[in-house]
Amino acid sequence: MNRRMGILYIIATPIGNLSDLTDRARQTLAELDILACEDTRHTGRLFELAGIPRKAQLVSNHEHNERHLAGRITAWLDEGRSVGLCSDAGYPLLSDPGYPAVTAAIAAGHEIRVIPGASAIPMALISSGLPPSSYT
């Protein structure tokens, strides 16, 4: 018997302008079973303001529970559920919770898919006036 393995989606969210939410992120958010997010109220508003239909169960993922939640996320993935990970703004793992969930999912053999979006790093470099050739 071939069991269906869940996929962990790492989803970038807008840094400040809701229009920066990509179509791919919108589609992924609309299709998830579970979404682990920093603040469920903030992410709920993102769904509402962006007009994204929500079927996903929102669960809080923050520095005080992320290690425990990593085990739950792996269990959901083992059940074949689609699980997303997002932060309030930008990418999870970059100064935001998520690393334990990603490493646990990888160790359990689950697929990780990153849904890219706006990033403060290139935005800062481009607007700084520094020569970009030093960073490529």
C-alpha positions in Angstrom: 0.0 0.0 0.0 1.3 3.4 -1.0 0.4 6.0 1.6 0.0 9.7 0.8 2.7 11.9 2.4 1.8 15.4 3.4 3.8 18.4 2.1 5.0 21.3 4.3 4.7 24.6 2.5 6.8 27.5 3.7 4.9 30.6 2.6 6.3 34.2 2.4 3.8 36.9 3.4 3.8 40.6 2.5 6.3 42.8 4.5 4.0 45.8 4.4 1.9 45.9 1.2 -0.8 43.4 0.9 -0.4 43.6 -2.9 2.9 41.9 -2.6 1.1 38.6 -1.8 1.8 36.4 -4.8 -0.9 34.5 -6.7 0.9 31.3 -5.8 0.8 32.1 -2.1 -2.9 32.9 -2.4 -3.6 29.6 -4.1 -1.6 27.6 -1.6 -3.1 29.4 1.4 -6.6 28.6 0.1 -5.9 24.9 -0.3 -4.1 24.1 3.0 -5.5 21.8 5.7 -3.5 23.4 8.5 -1.6 26.7 8.7 0.9 27.2 11.5 1.3 31.0 11.9 2.8 33.4 14.4 -0.5 35.1 15.3 -3.7 33.5 14.3 -5.6 36.8 14.5 -3.1 38.5 12.2 -3.2 35.7 9.7 -6.9 35.5 9.8 -7.0 39.2 8.9 -4.6 38.4 6.0 -7.1 35.8 4.6 -10.0 38.3 5.1 -8.3 41.4 3.5 -6.8 39.4 0.6 -10.2 37.7 -0.1 -8.8 34.2 0.3 -11.3 31.5 1.1 -10.1 29.7 4.2 -10.5 26.0 4.9 -7.3 25.7 6.9 -7.2 25.3 10.6 -5.0 28.1 12.0 -2.6 27.1 14.8 -0.3 29.4 16.7 3.4 28.8 16.1 5.7 31.0 18.3 9.0 30.8 20.2 7.3 29.3 23.2 5.6 26.4 21.5 7.4 25.8 18.2 9.4 22.7 19.4 6.3 21.0 20.6 4.3 22.0 17.5 7.0 20.5 15.3 6.0 17.1 16.4 2.3 17.8 15.8 3.2 19.1 12.3 5.1 16.0 11.5 2.1 13.9 12.7 -0.2 15.8 10.4 2.1 15.4 7.5 2.3 11.6 8.3 -1.5 11.6 8.0 -1.2 13.1 4.5 -2.4 16.5 5.4 -1.1 19.7 3.7 0.5 22.0 6.2 1.6 25.6 5.8 4.0 27.6 7.8 4.0 31.4 7.7 5.1 34.4 9.8 3.3 37.7 10.3 5.5 39.4 7.6 8.2 37.9 5.3 9.6 34.5 5.5 9.3 32.0 8.4 12.7 30.9 9.9 14.3 34.3 9.1 14.0 35.9 12.6 10.7 34.1 13.0 9.6 30.7 14.2 9.7 27.6 12.0 13.1 26.0 12.1 12.1 23.1 14.4 9.1 22.2 12.1 11.2 22.3 9.0 14.0 20.1 10.4 11.5 17.6 11.9 9.6 17.4 8.6 12.9 16.8 6.6 14.0 14.2 9.1 10.7 12.4 8.7 11.1 12.4 4.9 8.5 14.9 4.0 8.6 17.2 1.0 9.2 20.9 1.7 8.0 23.5 -0.8 8.9 27.2 -0.4 6.4 29.7 -1.8 8.5 32.8 -2.4 7.5 36.4 -1.9 8.9 39.8 -1.0 12.2 39.8 0.9 13.6 42.7 2.9 17.2 41.7 2.0 17.1 42.5 -1.8 14.8 45.5 -1.1 17.3 47.0 1.3 20.3 46.3 -1.1 18.5 47.8 -4.1 17.4 50.9 -2.3 20.8 51.4 -0.5 22.8 52.8 -3.4 25.5 50.1 -2.8 26.9 48.4 -5.9 24.9 45.2 -6.2 27.8 43.4 -8.0 29.4 42.7 -4.7 26.4 40.6 -3.6 25.9 38.5 -6.7 
